[in-house]
């Protein structure tokens, strides 16, 4: 008998407990799996593509290394919910635990890139008007280690916050650069994000 090789990434989707046949055949599950990992790869490449210090040649080297032993590690963090129930004992303890776990993962795995996959803070019950403190707390373990990172905003990340422009540097999104001296933007501005009304 011939053994069927396992795919590189395997996701188990349990069949629904319903009296009629599953709408997900094995081929559609594989299609969903392919779509997920293709999307993740696209997001990572796009994140690097906008960094001005990289050239097209550098991007090609990232995607196709000549060495068969080279690796590119990506750490994914999601649903950290910093600032949730900050007025209780539980909330701040959870933030400290998240710091500890992220630091442990970053130190042991030494990723080349970090992606925050949404719901980094819990904006609907952050007790302060500017949620920058919680964003800083959440991203600090990655920034302190100089690891490039990107974030995808989730439905809980819509609180008003200001990111200092110095955060957008070598390890993140590059600072705003205005080619014209008459431009309205300045490299010293704070960038503000908030939910649309």
N, C-alpha and C positions, 0 to 999 in steps of 0.2 A: 504494500500500500504506500501511497505517496502522502507525505505529511504536508498539509497546507501551511505556508508560512504566515505567521501572525503579522498584522499591520504594525507599523511603527508606533502609532498612537491607537489605543483601544479604549473606547467608551462603551460601557454597558448601559443599554436602555432597557429597563425591565418592561415587559408587556403589561398593558393596563388590565386590571381585573374587571373586565366587562364581558357581557354575554355574546358580543359580536367580535369579529376578527379585528386585529390590531391595524390601525391605519399606517403604522410604520413598518414597512418591510425591512429586511436587512439592507437592501440597496438604498432605501431612503435614509436609514440611519447612517450609513456610510456617507451619503451625500451631505447630511447635516454635519457630520464630523469633518468632512473635507472642507465644507464652507466655514466652519468655526476656525479651524487651524489656518486656512488661507486668509481669513479676515484678520486673525491675530498677526500673521506674518506681514500682511499689508500695513497694518497699523504701526508695527515696529519699524518697517522700512520707511514709511512716511514720516515717522517721528525723527529718524535720522536724516531724512532727505532735506528737511528745512533748516538744519543746522548749517550755518554759512561756512564754518571752517572745514566742512567736508567737501571734497570734490566728487565728481561722478566716478572717477577711478577708485576713490576710497570706498564708495558704496558697492562697487562691483567686487572689491576685495572682501568686504563684509559678507556678501552673499555667496561667494564662491572662493573659498580658500584653497590654496594649492596644497596645503598639508592635510593629509587624511586624519591626523590626530588633533587638529585644532577644534576648539569648541566655542560656542557663543551661548552663554547662559543668560536666561531671562528669568527674573523673579517677578511673580505676580502677587499683588496684595489687593484684597477686595473687602468691602463691607467692614471697615475698621470702626466706623461710627464714633470718631473722637468727639468729645463734648456732650455725648448723650448722658442725660441725667446727672449733670455736673454738680448739682446741689445735693446729691446723695453720696454715701460712701461707695456704692457700687460703681458709679460712673467713672470717677477719677482712678479707681483701682483697675478698671478695664483698660483705660488709656495707658496706665503704667505697664500692664500685662502686654498690651499690643506693642509698646516700645521694646519690651524685653524680647518678645518673640521675633519682631522684625530684626532687631540687632543680632540675635542668635542666627537667624536664617542668613542675613547678609554676611556675617563673619564666617560661618561654616561653608556656605555655598559660593561666596565671592562672585556674584553675578556681574555680567558685563552691562546689563541694562535692567531697569526696574520699571514696571508698568503698574500704576494704581488704577484698579478697575472699577472705580465708582463707590459712592457712599463712604467716602473717606471721613466725612463729618456727618453729624446728624443735625442738619440746619433747622429742622422744625422745632427743636427744643434747646438750641444753644442759648444760654442765658445772657449773652452779650450782643451788642449791636454789630460789632465787627468780628467776624469769625476767623480772622487772620491768625490769631493765637493758636487755634486748633489745627489749622492747616500747617503752620510752622511746626507744631509738635508732631504731627503725622509724618511730615516729609523729612524732618531733621535726621533720623538715622541714615537715610539714603544720602542726603546732602553732605553730612559730616564725613562720609566715606568717599565722596567725590564720584559717586556712581551716576551716570546719565540716567534720567528718568522722564517719564511722560505720565500724564493722567487723563483718564476718561471720566467725565463728570456723570454722576448718578443722580437719581431723583431726590436724594437727601443732601446734595451738595449745593443747593441754591441759595444759601445765606450770603449776605453781603460780606465781602472780604476784599482786602487790598494786598496784592503781592508786591513787595519792593522790587524795583527793576533789577537790582543786583542778583536776585534769585535767577534771573534769566541769563545765565552765563554759560561757561564751558560745560557744566554738568546738567544743563537744562535747556530751555529755549533761549536763543541768543537775545541780547538786548536790542531794543528798537533802534534802528539806525536810519537816520533821515539824511538823504543825499543833499538836499537843498537847505541852505541856511535860513530860508524864508518859511520852511515847513513849520506847521503848528505843533509837531510832536517834539519831545525832548527826551533825551536818555535819562534824565533825572526824575521823570514823572513816575508816580505810583500807578500801577495798572489796577483798575477796579472792575470787579465782576459782580453782578447781582442778577437775580431772577427777573425776567420780564414780567410786568404786571399783567 
